[in-house]
Amino acid sequence: MPYFDSQHYDHWSELMENLLRLEKFRIEDHKVKHYLFRVIDRSVFEQILDRSTPKIEFEVLEITNIETIIEYFARVMVVANKMRSNRENMLDSKVVERILRTLTA
C-alpha cells in the first residue's frame, strides 16, 4: 500500500489510482472466471484442472534421498509425457535442464 508522507501528493495519488485500478481488474477477472466456471460442463472443467496438474508437478519435481537417478529420470519423463499429452510444448531440452538443475541442488 503506497504511503503518503505529506509530500509529493501527485506521485502518491497516481500510485493509489493504479492500485485501485488493479483491484478493480482483479475483481472483474474473478467475476469472469466465476461465470465461466458456472457455464462449463463438469467434465470439461475437470479436464481443465487435470491439465494444470502436470505443469505444477513438473515445476516442483525434486529427487528424494531414497531415489536413484534412474528412478528420478523415469518419474520426470512420466510427468513430461503427461504434459505432452495435454498438448503442452515440452521440449526435451527443458526436461534435461530440469533434471540437471535438481541434481546439482
Residue frames relative to the residue before (quaternion, step in Angstrom):
aa qw qx qy qz dx dy dz
M 1.0000 0.0000 0.0000 0.0000 0.00 0.00 0.00
P 0.4445 -0.6985 0.4894 0.2738 3.60 -0.72 1.00
Y 0.2788 -0.7660 0.5642 0.1311 3.53 -0.94 0.95
F 0.2429 -0.7658 0.5804 0.1326 3.56 -0.88 0.98
D 0.1259 -0.8255 0.5494 0.0288 3.56 -0.57 1.18
S 0.5876 -0.6170 0.3194 0.4148 3.57 1.24 0.63
Q 0.6607 0.3832 -0.3249 0.5578 3.56 1.22 0.51
H 0.8347 0.2025 -0.1495 0.4898 3.56 -1.23 0.47
Y 0.0067 0.8462 -0.5303 0.0518 3.53 0.81 1.05
D 0.6421 0.5475 -0.3342 0.4197 3.60 0.91 -0.86
H 0.6553 0.4969 -0.3063 0.4793 3.57 0.99 -0.80
W 0.6657 0.5050 -0.2978 0.4617 3.56 0.90 -0.95
S 0.6676 0.5055 -0.3147 0.4469 3.60 0.89 -0.89
E 0.6306 0.5209 -0.3330 0.4691 3.58 1.05 -0.70
L 0.6355 0.5205 -0.3221 0.4706 3.58 1.00 -0.80
M 0.6656 0.5013 -0.3001 0.4644 3.58 0.95 -0.86
E 0.6377 0.5185 -0.3294 0.4647 3.59 0.96 -0.80
N 0.6553 0.5014 -0.3109 0.4716 3.57 0.95 -0.83
L 0.6347 0.5268 -0.3271 0.4612 3.56 1.00 -0.80
L 0.6772 0.4842 -0.2907 0.4716 3.58 0.91 -0.87
R 0.6186 0.5253 -0.3397 0.4754 3.59 1.06 -0.72
L 0.6394 0.5263 -0.3214 0.4592 3.54 0.95 -0.88
E 0.6593 0.5033 -0.3064 0.4670 3.58 0.91 -0.90
K 0.6303 0.5314 -0.3280 0.4612 3.59 1.01 -0.80
F 0.6735 0.4813 -0.2968 0.4761 3.59 0.92 -0.89
R 0.6219 0.5385 -0.3418 0.4544 3.57 1.02 -0.76
I 0.6541 0.4985 -0.3070 0.4790 3.59 0.96 -0.87
E 0.6588 0.4991 -0.3116 0.4689 3.59 0.92 -0.87
D 0.6229 0.5392 -0.3348 0.4573 3.58 1.04 -0.77
H 0.6679 0.4886 -0.2989 0.4753 3.58 0.94 -0.85
K 0.6212 0.5314 -0.3440 0.4619 3.59 1.04 -0.71
V 0.6532 0.5093 -0.3123 0.4652 3.57 0.92 -0.91
K 0.6440 0.5091 -0.3237 0.4703 3.59 0.92 -0.86
H 0.6353 0.5387 -0.3269 0.4465 3.57 0.94 -0.87
Y 0.6853 0.4744 -0.2866 0.4723 3.59 0.85 -0.94
L 0.6420 0.5182 -0.3273 0.4606 3.58 0.98 -0.78
F 0.6848 0.4842 -0.2924 0.4594 3.57 0.87 -0.92
R 0.6206 0.5436 -0.3458 0.4469 3.60 1.13 -0.55
V 0.7554 0.3940 -0.2224 0.4741 3.60 0.97 -0.76
I 0.5713 0.5857 -0.3897 0.4228 3.60 1.20 -0.30
D 0.5153 -0.6359 0.4877 0.3039 3.53 -1.01 0.88
R 0.6222 -0.5891 0.3717 0.3573 3.58 -1.05 0.80
S 0.6658 0.5050 -0.3169 0.4486 3.62 0.89 -0.85
V 0.6433 0.5023 -0.3188 0.4818 3.59 1.03 -0.75
F 0.6311 0.5380 -0.3249 0.4546 3.57 1.00 -0.83
E 0.6554 0.5034 -0.3101 0.4700 3.59 0.98 -0.83
Q 0.6189 0.5275 -0.3432 0.4700 3.60 1.07 -0.66
I 0.6244 0.5290 -0.3372 0.4655 3.58 1.01 -0.77
L 0.6715 0.4879 -0.2989 0.4707 3.57 0.91 -0.88
D 0.6507 0.5252 -0.3155 0.4486 3.59 0.99 -0.82
R 0.6498 0.5327 -0.3255 0.4336 3.59 1.02 -0.69
S 0.6756 0.4771 -0.3124 0.4673 3.58 1.04 -0.59
T 0.5664 0.6374 -0.3778 0.3607 3.60 1.14 -0.54
P 0.6819 0.4705 -0.3308 0.4519 3.69 0.73 -0.82
K 0.6196 0.5410 -0.3538 0.4452 3.59 1.01 -0.69
I 0.6543 0.4889 -0.3072 0.4883 3.58 0.96 -0.85
E 0.6148 0.5472 -0.3385 0.4561 3.59 1.00 -0.83
F 0.6713 0.5122 -0.2964 0.4463 3.57 0.89 -0.97
E 0.6758 0.5184 -0.2964 0.4321 3.57 0.96 -0.87
V 0.7625 0.3623 -0.2024 0.4963 3.61 1.07 -0.61
L 0.3540 0.7576 -0.4860 0.2540 3.60 1.23 0.19
E 0.1188 0.7531 -0.6416 0.0842 3.53 -1.03 0.90
I 0.4900 -0.6402 0.5005 0.3153 3.53 -1.16 0.59
T 0.3452 -0.7345 0.5455 0.2094 3.57 -1.01 0.81
N 0.6621 -0.5276 0.3604 0.3917 3.57 -1.26 0.34
I 0.7386 0.4092 -0.2307 0.4835 3.60 1.05 -0.67
E 0.5876 0.6023 -0.3424 0.4180 3.58 1.30 -0.04
T 0.3686 -0.6987 0.5605 0.2485 3.57 -1.01 0.80
I 0.6580 -0.5005 0.3769 0.4177 3.56 -1.26 0.29
I 0.6337 0.5329 -0.3298 0.4536 3.59 1.01 -0.79
E 0.6566 0.4976 -0.3113 0.4737 3.60 0.96 -0.84
Y 0.6474 0.5128 -0.3134 0.4688 3.57 0.99 -0.85
F 0.6371 0.5282 -0.3204 0.4610 3.58 0.95 -0.89
A 0.6552 0.5087 -0.3101 0.4645 3.59 0.95 -0.88
R 0.6525 0.5136 -0.3118 0.4617 3.59 0.98 -0.82
V 0.6341 0.5188 -0.3223 0.4741 3.58 1.03 -0.80
M 0.6675 0.5067 -0.3046 0.4526 3.58 0.92 -0.87
V 0.6072 0.5447 -0.3561 0.4559 3.61 1.05 -0.69
V 0.6766 0.4781 -0.2915 0.4782 3.58 0.90 -0.92
A 0.6476 0.5173 -0.3211 0.4582 3.60 0.95 -0.85
N 0.6648 0.4942 -0.3045 0.4702 3.60 0.98 -0.78
K 0.5887 0.5417 -0.3682 0.4737 3.60 1.12 -0.59
M 0.6544 0.5081 -0.3101 0.4663 3.56 0.97 -0.87
R 0.6532 0.5086 -0.3140 0.4649 3.58 0.96 -0.83
S 0.6513 0.5115 -0.3247 0.4570 3.60 1.01 -0.76
N 0.6629 0.4556 -0.2936 0.5165 3.58 1.27 -0.37
R 0.5115 -0.6829 0.3754 0.3621 3.56 1.34 0.39
E 0.3842 0.6908 -0.5115 0.3369 3.54 1.06 0.75
N 0.4706 -0.6808 0.4877 0.2779 3.56 -0.99 0.84
M 0.1044 0.7998 -0.5759 0.1334 3.58 -0.11 1.31
L 0.1750 -0.8095 0.5569 0.0630 3.55 -0.19 1.31
D 0.5902 -0.5762 0.4313 0.3655 3.56 -1.16 0.63
S 0.6247 0.5537 -0.3441 0.4299 3.57 1.02 -0.74
K 0.6339 0.5189 -0.3302 0.4689 3.58 1.08 -0.67
V 0.6289 0.5249 -0.3270 0.4712 3.58 1.05 -0.76
V 0.6657 0.4942 -0.2991 0.4723 3.58 0.89 -0.95
E 0.6327 0.5353 -0.3246 0.4557 3.57 0.98 -0.85
R 0.6555 0.5114 -0.3082 0.4624 3.58 0.96 -0.87
I 0.6538 0.5097 -0.3150 0.4620 3.58 0.93 -0.88
L 0.6849 0.4835 -0.2921 0.4602 3.58 0.83 -0.95
R 0.6475 0.5275 -0.3253 0.4435 3.58 0.96 -0.81
T 0.7085 0.4449 -0.2789 0.4715 3.61 0.91 -0.82
L 0.6397 0.5211 -0.3405 0.4508 3.59 1.10 -0.52
T 0.7043 0.4516 -0.2741 0.4742 3.59 1.07 -0.60
A 0.5478 0.6390 -0.3954 0.3678 3.60 1.23 -0.22
